[in-house]
């Protein structure tokens, strides 16, 4: 596996919004809302508490963690 290069720029709001949309559509999160202050409200399931993420980078970190979790828990298809 090739190591990843560090990002050359900070994640944008548009990029975080795209990832949030995918996570909600695939039902990996219940809701993700961008507030006027630039914070993100995230809820895993309807009955779970709402978490506050401070930036688009936090949304991308959450998306990466969810992606890692789903890939590491599914059986290999080889």
N, C-alpha and C positions, 0 to 999 in steps of 0.2 A: 504494500500500500504506500502510495506517495504521500509525504507529509504536506499539509496544507500551508500555503503561503499566507501571511497576515494580510488583512484587508488594506487596501490603499486609501480607503475613504471610510467615513462614518456611515452607518446605515441611515437611510432616509425614511421619512414618514411614509412615503409611497411604498417603499419596499416592506416596511413593517405592516402596513395596511394590507398588502397583497398576501403576506404570510398569514396574517390574522384571518383574512377571508377564507383561505384554504383550510386552516385549522377548524374553523367553525363549519364550513361546508362538509368536511369529512367527519364531523362530529367528534373531533379530538378535543375541542373546547366547546362550552355552551355559548359563551358570549365574549366578545372583545370590543370595547368601545374606546375611541380616542376622545379625550376631553378637550375643551378649549384651552386648557393650560398646557397641553402637550403630554399629559400623563395618559396612561392606558389602564382601563379597568378590565380585569380578566376574571372570568368565572368558569371553573372546570365543569361543573354540573349545576343544575338549577338549585339544588339544596345546599351547595357549598358556599362558603364566604367569598366575597369579591376581593381580589388582590389588586393592588395598585403598582403598576410598573412605571418607572420614571422616564423612560426614553425608548426610541425605536430600537436601540441596541439591546435593551432588556427584552423586547418582544422577540427579536431574532434569537437571543439566547434561549428563551423559552421554546421557540419553535425547534431549535437544534436539540434541546433536551428531550422534547416529545418525539422527534424523529429518531433520536438515538434509542429511546425506550422502546418504540414500536419495532424498530429493526432488530434490537437485541432480544426481544421476546417472541418473535415469530419463528416458526420452524424453517430450517433451510429447505429450499426447493430444488436441491440438486439431486 
